[in-house]
Amino acid sequence: MKVLVVFNQPYEGSYSAAILEGIQTSLADCSHELDLIHLDRDDFDPVMHGTDLRAIAA
């Protein structure tokens, strides 16, 4: 089975990061395929800027 996880936590010592590690281990143990989108590592910027809005309106 393929599993998609969308995750965002910049601090690797966090409880959320520990949960993600457990998820990754469990999925690997069950031979499932993980597609991880780590928003913080992908430089995701959740703020919409004026240039973004202009690009949508164009």
N, C-alpha and C positions, 0 to 999 in steps of 0.2 A: 504494500500500500504506500502511496505517496502522501506525505504530510507537509503542509506549508505552515511555518511558524513565522509570524511577524513580531520582531522583538526590538525594544529600544531601552537600553540601560547603559549609560556611559561608565558606571562603576562596576568593575568586574568582581568585586568582593561583595556585591549585594545579594540579598535573598533571591531577587528575581533572576540573577545570573546563575545562582545555585539551582534554581528550578529548571532553567534552560539546560544546564548541564545534565540534570537528571533525565529530562526529556530526550536529549540527544543520546544518552547511554541506553535508555529503555528502547528507543526506536531502533538503534543499531543492534541491540540484543535480539530483537524480534525480526530483524532483516527488513525493516521498513526503510523507505527512502525519504530523507529529510531535505526539504528545500527551505533554507533559513534566510530570511530577509532581516538583516541586522541594521536597522535604520541609522543608528549612531555611527556605525562603521562605514556605512554608505554615504555619509555626509548629508543625510536627509535634513532639510531645513523646513520646519513646519510653518514658517512665517511667509505669508503671501505679500510680496512687495508690489509697488506700483508698476514696475516693469512687467511683472507677471500678469497683472490685470490688463495692461495694454496689449500684451501678446494674445490674450484670450479674446479681446474685443476686436482685434484686427482680422 
